[in-house]
């Protein structure tokens, strides 16, 4: 069994690699900088060094792999994030059309089902469509809002403020990337699924941002006040930070386009994962916040 994993040092990819190794698989990892792999991992993987934006590299690195776990590496701050996402995935799509790859498990997002109007998530929708047209067996994991997005809020949380442009009382699914990695690894190891499939990963429960602030208050041991802002305020802040206009619209669009979204896949046994936000915040966000600002 040959399984290739992209972004193997990322939040989800690193978890996938670890589980595959523990299952007795020697995964093939596509990585720009092998030095970022931890020392314990390096002896258990086949490294193919290169840049995922290089279609020729992707074709060569995935050739002969029965299954590929694809994570879009496009940063949200890219000048054309939606177009870059689609162009980057084209190399793998070509490999699948040529028969070099039989199965793809793709890390997508809740909101990709809209196809248009969800900012950078539209790029993931383009990738879904691209992979669906290859003739390979394809599974799209449409994931919830990552717990780890809160790590970008350390400045505000240090002041006791959680800021969002989402509606404060609108519930949405939240998930631990570690749990997403568990689902991805299980699907990669299952040889029996066929066709074009979609599976959501919704985390343990839907939460409003008001509830998130309350949970963080308990987990962090300090009051956390929710502050809501509008899209125009977010846009001005991102432009002032020097982000390209297309990147700004892609970021603002992710929130604006999913603000009232009801995910296409319902919450059930298949889509629900176990880790609660309170436990994650206590284990990860609390120490990160304690270290924030230390010299």
Secondary structure, DSSP 8 states (H G I E B T S, - for coil): --EEEESTTSTTHHHHHHHHHHTT---EEEES-GGGS-HHHHTTSEEEES-TT-HHHHHHHHTT-SEEEE-----TTSTTHHHHHHHHHHHHHHHHHTTS--EEEEEEETTGGG-SSSTTHHHHHHHHHHHHTTSSEEEEEEE-EEGGGGGGGHHHHHTTEEEESS-TT--EEEE-HHHHHHHHHHHHH-----SEEEEEE-BS-EE-HHHHHHHHHHHHTS--EEEE--HHHHHHHHHHTT--HHHHHHHHHHHHHHTT---SS--STTTB----HHHHIIIIIHHHHHHTT--
